[in-house]
Amino acid sequence: MAKNHAPRFLDLVNQARSRVQECTVEDVAKRLKQGEDVRLIDVREDSEFAAARIPGAIHLGKGIIERDIEQKFPDTGTELVLYCGGGYRSALAADALQQMGYTNVISMDGGFRGWKEGGHPVEAGS
């Protein structure tokens, strides 16, 4: 499922994962099915988000999330569930947001790839 990532990148991700909360794709799917107000943030590249995404997700790519998060979510206690392609970039972004004072950030392990493989709904790009 995972791509063949470079060892130093994986070390960085694993360090971030030791500091952030993670959830599974199934956790998010269950919460959405129950009608919970889950704030999903897609941290993938613009082209990935444009192609397809989880319905209701907003896009704040990993390259700009630190710059733009305060405009979208000024309350640092807001629960934010971040996802990327597989759960690596979202862990890094969650770690950065925590360093900025966000206290309720979760990285979705498995990412969009796991979401699709689980047969969950996908919104096509525009």
N, CA, C and O of each residue as an XYZ file, in Angstrom:
504
protein
N       0.831     -1.196      0.000
C       0.000      0.000      0.000
C       0.868      1.249      0.000
O       0.617      2.178     -0.768
N       1.875      1.280      0.844
C       2.726      2.465      0.941
C       3.738      2.486     -0.194
O       4.167      1.446     -0.696
N       4.099      3.677     -0.574
C       5.132      3.842     -1.573
C       6.487      3.548     -0.933
O       6.595      3.450      0.289
N       7.498      3.411     -1.747
C       8.841      3.174     -1.258
C       9.462      4.530     -0.914
O      10.077      5.173     -1.764
N       9.296      4.950      0.327
C       9.776      6.254      0.760
C      11.218      6.185      1.252
O      11.687      5.139      1.702
N      11.904      7.309      1.159
C      13.294      7.406      1.592
C      13.389      7.239      3.111
O      12.496      7.664      3.842
N      14.465      6.624      3.576
C      14.615      6.355      5.011
C      14.569      7.604      5.900
O      13.948      7.572      6.963
N      15.203      8.683      5.494
C      15.197      9.890      6.342
C      13.804     10.511      6.410
O      13.408     11.048      7.444
N      13.065     10.435      5.309
C      11.677     10.901      5.320
C      10.862     10.061      6.300
O      10.106     10.604      7.106
N      11.013      8.751      6.231
C      10.284      7.874      7.142
C      10.657      8.124      8.600
O       9.800      8.060      9.481
N      11.928      8.407      8.855
C      12.356      8.747     10.220
C      11.641     10.003     10.697
O      11.157     10.057     11.828
N      11.577     11.005      9.840
C      10.908     12.257     10.181
C       9.421     12.014     10.461
O       8.875     12.542     11.429
N       8.779     11.225      9.621
C       7.362     10.902      9.797
C       7.150     10.139     11.102
O       6.222     10.437     11.854
N       8.000      9.164     11.369
C       7.847      8.382     12.595
C       8.045      9.233     13.843
O       7.381      9.016     14.856
N       8.953     10.194     13.773
C       9.113     11.127     14.896
C       7.839     11.937     15.094
O       7.377     12.112     16.222
N       7.274     12.429     14.000
C       6.028     13.198     14.086
C       4.902     12.326     14.632
O       4.122     12.766     15.477
N       4.821     11.101     14.152
C       3.761     10.196     14.603
C       3.841      9.925     16.105
O       2.824      9.660     16.746
N       5.029      9.989     16.656
C       5.163      9.756     18.100
C       4.584     10.916     18.910
O       4.350     10.785     20.112
N       4.357     12.042     18.253
C       3.874     13.242     18.946
C       2.428     13.592     18.625
O       1.832     14.422     19.312
N       1.849     12.977     17.593
C       0.492     13.352     17.181
C      -0.487     12.216     17.418
O      -0.112     11.047     17.510
N      -1.737     12.594     17.511
C      -2.810     11.606     17.617
C      -3.165     11.144     16.211
O      -3.233     11.948     15.281
N      -3.390      9.843     16.063
C      -3.810      9.304     14.781
C      -5.139      8.573     14.958
O      -5.476      8.114     16.049
N      -5.875      8.479     13.869
C      -7.104      7.700     13.837
C      -7.081      6.881     12.565
O      -6.234      7.085     11.695
N      -8.013      5.959     12.461
C      -8.100      5.136     11.260
C      -9.131      5.713     10.298
O      -9.936      6.570     10.662
N      -9.088      5.235      9.089
C     -10.090      5.591      8.092
C     -11.473      5.211      8.616
O     -12.425      5.980      8.484
N     -11.577      4.036      9.205
C     -12.865      3.563      9.711
C     -13.399      4.459     10.827
O     -14.609      4.665     10.925
N     -12.503      5.000     11.679
C     -12.933      5.937     12.720
C     -13.633      7.141     12.091
O     -14.705      7.552     12.535
N     -13.017      7.694     11.062
C     -13.576      8.883     10.404
C     -14.875      8.535      9.697
O     -15.852      9.277      9.800
N     -14.901      7.421      8.982
C     -16.114      7.012      8.265
C     -17.274      6.829      9.236
O     -18.397      7.239      8.940
N     -17.023      6.226     10.373
C     -18.069      6.001     11.376
C     -18.594      7.328     11.914
O     -19.803      7.510     12.059
N     -17.696      8.242     12.205
C     -18.100      9.549     12.730
C     -18.940     10.307     11.712
O     -19.948     10.916     12.070
N     -18.536     10.274     10.452
C     -19.301     10.952      9.409
C     -20.670     10.307      9.231
O     -21.672     11.003      9.066
N     -20.711      8.981      9.264
C     -21.984      8.264      9.121
C     -22.941      8.607     10.260
O     -24.157      8.633     10.066
N     -22.392      8.870     11.450
C     -23.209      9.230     12.609
C     -23.619     10.703     12.591
O     -24.328     11.169     13.482
N     -23.168     11.427     11.571
C     -23.555     12.822     11.421
C     -22.723     13.802     12.223
O     -23.116     14.956     12.395
N     -21.575     13.355     12.718
C     -20.714     14.262     13.480
C     -20.147     15.341     12.555
O     -19.931     15.113     11.365
N     -19.916     16.501     13.124
C     -19.322     17.618     12.387
C     -17.804     17.467     12.416
O     -17.122     18.055     13.255
N     -17.294     16.672     11.490
C     -15.860     16.405     11.411
C     -15.244     17.402     10.444
O     -15.665     17.497      9.291
N     -14.261     18.136     10.904
C     -13.573     19.097     10.039
C     -12.388     18.393      9.392
O     -11.317     18.253      9.981
N     -12.622     17.954      8.155
C     -11.605     17.236      7.395
C     -10.770     18.215      6.594
O     -11.300     19.065      5.878
N      -9.473     18.086      6.721
C      -8.565     18.932      5.947
C      -7.682     18.035      5.092
O      -6.950     17.187      5.604
N      -7.762     18.235      3.792
C      -6.960     17.504      2.819
C      -5.656     18.285      2.638
O      -5.670     19.428      2.180
N      -4.536     17.665      2.997
C      -3.249     18.358      2.905
C      -2.449     17.936      1.672
O      -1.261     18.239      1.564
N      -3.106     17.236      0.742
C      -2.411     16.802     -0.470
C      -2.147     17.985     -1.402
O      -2.560     19.114     -1.133
N      -1.466     17.704     -2.477
C      -1.173     18.720     -3.480
C      -2.462     19.185     -4.164
O      -3.470     18.479     -4.163
N      -2.410     20.372     -4.741
C      -3.576     20.935     -5.436
C      -4.145     19.964     -6.475
O      -5.359     19.776     -6.550
N      -3.278     19.356     -7.267
C      -3.738     18.461     -8.330
C      -4.420     17.216     -7.771
O      -5.371     16.709     -8.366
N      -3.938     16.722     -6.632
C      -4.562     15.550     -6.004
C      -5.968     15.900     -5.517
O      -6.916     15.147     -5.740
N      -6.091     17.049     -4.850
C      -7.390     17.484     -4.350
C      -8.352     17.746     -5.500
O      -9.534     17.412     -5.412
N      -7.849     18.345     -6.582
C      -8.702     18.657     -7.730
C      -9.237     17.390     -8.389
O     -10.340     17.400     -8.935
N      -8.480     16.310     -8.347
C      -8.900     15.067     -8.984
C     -10.016     14.375     -8.203
O     -10.998     13.928     -8.794
N      -9.872     14.284     -6.883
C     -10.872     13.613     -6.039
C     -10.530     13.850     -4.583
O      -9.382     14.111     -4.225
N     -11.574     13.751     -3.739
C     -11.391     14.025     -2.312
C     -12.522     13.393     -1.517
O     -13.501     12.902     -2.080
N     -12.367     13.414     -0.194
C     -13.432     12.963      0.682
C     -14.493     14.063      0.694
O     -14.158     15.237      0.858
N     -15.761     13.703      0.524
C     -16.813     14.724      0.516
C     -16.780     15.586      1.788
O     -16.684     15.080      2.906
N     -16.863     16.889      1.575
C     -16.882     17.834      2.681
C     -15.514     18.312      3.139
O     -15.424     19.211      3.974
N     -14.453     17.728      2.608
C     -13.109     18.139      3.005
C     -12.776     19.507      2.435
O     -13.221     19.873      1.347
N     -11.985     20.249      3.190
C     -11.447     21.497      2.661
C      -9.978     21.255      2.335
O      -9.348     20.344      2.870
N      -9.458     22.076      1.462
C      -8.080     21.895      1.030
C      -7.174     22.955      1.632
O      -7.359     24.153      1.419
N      -6.206     22.493      2.377
C      -5.101     23.328      2.845
C      -3.857     22.474      2.669
O      -3.474     21.725      3.568
N      -3.232     22.589      1.516
C      -2.079     21.753      1.204
C      -0.966     21.888      2.225
O      -0.831     22.919      2.885
N      -0.172     20.837      2.346
C       0.917     20.807      3.324
C       1.861     21.997      3.135
O       2.462     22.463      4.102
N       1.994     22.474      1.948
C       2.896     23.591      1.695
C       2.401     24.937      2.210
O       3.185     25.877      2.343
N       1.089     25.037      2.505
C       0.538     26.330      2.919
C      -0.294     26.278      4.197
O      -0.782     27.308      4.662
N      -0.458     25.097      4.762
C      -1.369     24.969      5.899
C      -0.962     25.855      7.075
O      -1.820     26.468      7.709
N       0.317     25.927      7.368
C       0.761     26.756      8.494
C       0.468     28.238      8.247
O       0.183     28.983      9.185
N       0.537     28.651      7.008
C       0.283     30.047      6.655
C      -1.196     30.395      6.759
O      -1.547     31.499      7.175
N      -2.074     29.448      6.377
C      -3.490     29.759      6.213
C      -4.418     29.205      7.291
O      -5.596     29.562      7.317
N      -3.928     28.354      8.172
C      -4.807     27.685      9.131
C      -5.528     28.660     10.050
O      -6.701     28.453     10.363
N      -4.862     29.706     10.483
C      -5.479     30.635     11.440
C      -6.655     31.398     10.844
O      -7.579     31.772     11.567
N      -6.631     31.634      9.533
C      -7.766     32.293      8.888
C      -8.975     31.368      8.846
O     -10.103     31.810      9.064
N      -8.745     30.090      8.568
C      -9.847     29.127      8.462
C     -10.343     28.680      9.834
O     -11.546     28.521     10.042
N      -9.418     28.481     10.765
C      -9.751     27.963     12.092
C      -8.979     28.741     13.160
O      -7.936     28.287     13.631
N      -9.490     29.904     13.538
C      -8.770     30.717     14.527
C      -8.764     30.107     15.930
O      -7.871     30.400     16.726
N      -9.758     29.256     16.242
C      -9.824     28.615     17.551
C      -8.871     27.430     17.561
O      -9.103     26.448     16.855
N      -7.803     27.505     18.347
C      -6.788     26.451     18.367
C      -7.272     25.168     19.037
O      -6.560     24.163     19.034
N      -8.466     25.191     19.607
C      -9.036     23.991     20.204
C      -9.966     23.232     19.278
O     -10.469     22.169     19.642
N     -10.203     23.763     18.083
C     -11.079     23.102     17.109
C     -10.488     21.754     16.719
O      -9.297     21.650     16.429
N     -11.329     20.719     16.713
C     -10.842     19.418     16.259
C     -10.670     19.444     14.742
O     -11.589     19.800     14.004
N      -9.492     19.063     14.300
C      -9.157     19.030     12.887
C      -8.631     17.640     12.551
O      -7.709     17.150     13.202
N      -9.214     17.003     11.539
C      -8.743     15.700     11.078
C      -8.064     15.915      9.731
O      -8.708     16.298      8.754
N      -6.771     15.667      9.690
C      -5.978     15.872      8.488
C      -5.771     14.552      7.768
O      -5.584     13.510      8.396
N      -5.805     14.609      6.431
C      -5.456     13.417      5.659
C      -4.670     13.810      4.421
O      -4.768     14.929      3.917
N      -3.887     12.847      3.949
C      -3.121     13.013      2.710
C      -3.329     11.751      1.887
O      -4.402     11.150      1.944
N      -2.337     11.345      1.135
C      -2.479     10.148      0.330
C      -2.434      8.867      1.136
O      -3.188      7.934      0.859
N      -1.553      8.808      2.137
C      -1.402      7.585      2.905
C      -1.226      7.762      4.396
O      -1.211      6.779      5.136
N      -1.090      9.004      4.857
C      -0.951      9.256      6.287
C       0.403      9.774      6.711
O       0.650      9.956      7.904
N       1.284     10.017      5.761
C       2.625     10.509      6.082
C       2.648     12.036      6.169
O       3.042     12.606      7.186
N       2.223     12.684      5.094
C       2.222     14.150      5.079
C       1.264     14.704      6.120
O       1.533     15.752      6.706
N       0.146     14.018      6.362
C      -0.800     14.506      7.362
C      -0.200     14.450      8.761
O      -0.490     15.315      9.587
N       0.627     13.454      9.043
C       1.294     13.385     10.350
C       2.261     14.559     10.502
O       2.335     15.172     11.567
N       2.997     14.868      9.443
C       3.928     16.004      9.492
C       3.179     17.318      9.672
O       3.597     18.174     10.451
N       2.070     17.476      8.951
C       1.280     18.705      9.065
C       0.644     18.813     10.447
O       0.602     19.902     11.019
N       0.152     17.709     10.991
C      -0.440     17.720     12.334
C       0.594     18.124     13.369
O       0.294     18.883     14.291
N       1.801     17.623     13.219
C       2.889     17.974     14.135
C       3.176     19.474     14.082
O       3.364     20.113     15.117
N       3.209     20.028     12.874
C       3.458     21.468     12.716
C       2.345     22.289     13.363
O       2.620     23.285     14.032
N       1.085     21.879     13.169
C      -0.034     22.619     13.764
C       0.023     22.566     15.287
O      -0.287     23.550     15.959
N       0.414     21.429     15.824
C       0.567     21.341     17.283
C       1.638     22.303     17.772
O       1.484     22.920     18.827
N       2.716     22.436     17.021
C       3.772     23.381     17.390
C       3.257     24.815     17.348
O       3.795     25.692     18.023
N       2.211     25.051     16.555
C       1.608     26.376     16.460
C       0.552     26.600     17.543
O      -0.035     27.679     17.624
N       0.310     25.583     18.373
C      -0.629     25.737     19.467
C      -1.973     25.065     19.277
O      -2.831     25.160     20.154
N      -2.182     24.386     18.156
C      -3.435     23.656     17.947
C      -3.402     22.400     18.818
O      -2.439     21.633     18.788
N      -4.456     22.206     19.582
C      -4.445     21.162     20.616
C      -5.311     19.951     20.295
O      -5.331     18.994     21.069
N      -6.023     19.969     19.182
C      -6.960     18.890     18.891
C      -6.839     18.485     17.420
O      -7.817     18.501     16.673
N      -5.627     18.125     17.027
C      -5.325     17.777     15.643
C      -5.100     16.271     15.546
O      -4.389     15.686     16.362
N      -5.711     15.655     14.545
C      -5.625     14.209     14.356
C      -5.198     13.937     12.914
O      -5.685     14.573     11.980
N      -4.292     12.995     12.751
C      -3.864     12.562     11.424
C      -4.555     11.236     11.106
O      -4.513     10.298     11.902
N      -5.190     11.168      9.936
C      -5.882      9.942      9.529
C      -4.898      8.989      8.859
O      -4.485      9.202      7.719
N      -4.535      7.942      9.579
C      -3.622      6.926      9.055
C      -4.312      6.174      7.924
O      -5.480      5.801      8.040
N      -3.602      5.956      6.851
C      -4.179      5.299      5.678
C      -4.556      6.277      4.588
O      -4.561      5.937      3.405
N      -4.873      7.504      4.999
C      -5.136      8.583      4.061
C      -6.213      8.304      3.030
O      -7.058      7.425      3.198
N      -6.156      9.076      1.964
C      -7.154      8.990      0.902
C      -7.117      7.621      0.226
O      -8.152      7.088     -0.174
N      -5.930      7.064      0.106
C      -5.795      5.732     -0.497
C      -6.586      4.710      0.325
O      -7.335      3.907     -0.233
N      -6.421      4.740      1.647
C      -7.161      3.835      2.521
C      -8.656      4.091      2.484
O      -9.459      3.162      2.571
N      -9.026      5.364      2.352
C     -10.440      5.739      2.256
C     -11.073      5.086      1.029
O     -12.127      4.457      1.116
N     -10.406      5.248     -0.116
C     -10.930      4.659     -1.361
C     -10.955      3.144     -1.288
O     -11.940      2.520     -1.682
N      -9.884      2.546     -0.788
C      -9.816      1.095     -0.688
C     -10.889      0.535      0.248
O     -11.320     -0.608      0.097
N     -11.315      1.352      1.215
C     -12.380      0.945      2.131
C     -13.762      1.078      1.526
O     -14.750      0.720      2.167
N     -13.856      1.585      0.304
C     -15.142      1.711     -0.380
C     -15.989      2.877      0.096
O     -17.206      2.886     -0.086
N     -15.344      3.858      0.703
C     -16.077      5.019      1.217
C     -16.311      6.030      0.084
O     -15.607      6.005     -0.926
N     -17.293      6.911      0.254
C     -17.629      7.849     -0.827
C     -16.490      8.815     -1.160
O     -15.752      9.276     -0.289
N     -16.385      9.091     -2.427
C     -15.372     10.012     -2.952
C     -16.073     11.041     -3.798
O     -16.975     10.725     -4.574
N     -15.649     12.275     -3.639
C     -16.180     13.372     -4.434
C     -15.220     13.646     -5.571
O     -14.032     13.878     -5.346
N     -15.730     13.620     -6.793
C     -14.882     13.885     -7.963
C     -14.546     15.357     -8.031
O     -15.311     16.211     -7.583
N     -13.399     15.633     -8.593
C     -12.964     17.005     -8.749
C     -13.823     17.781     -9.712
O     -14.634     17.220    -10.448
N     -13.631     19.079     -9.692
C     -14.434     19.927    -10.579
C     -13.635     20.401    -11.755
O     -14.156     21.126    -12.603
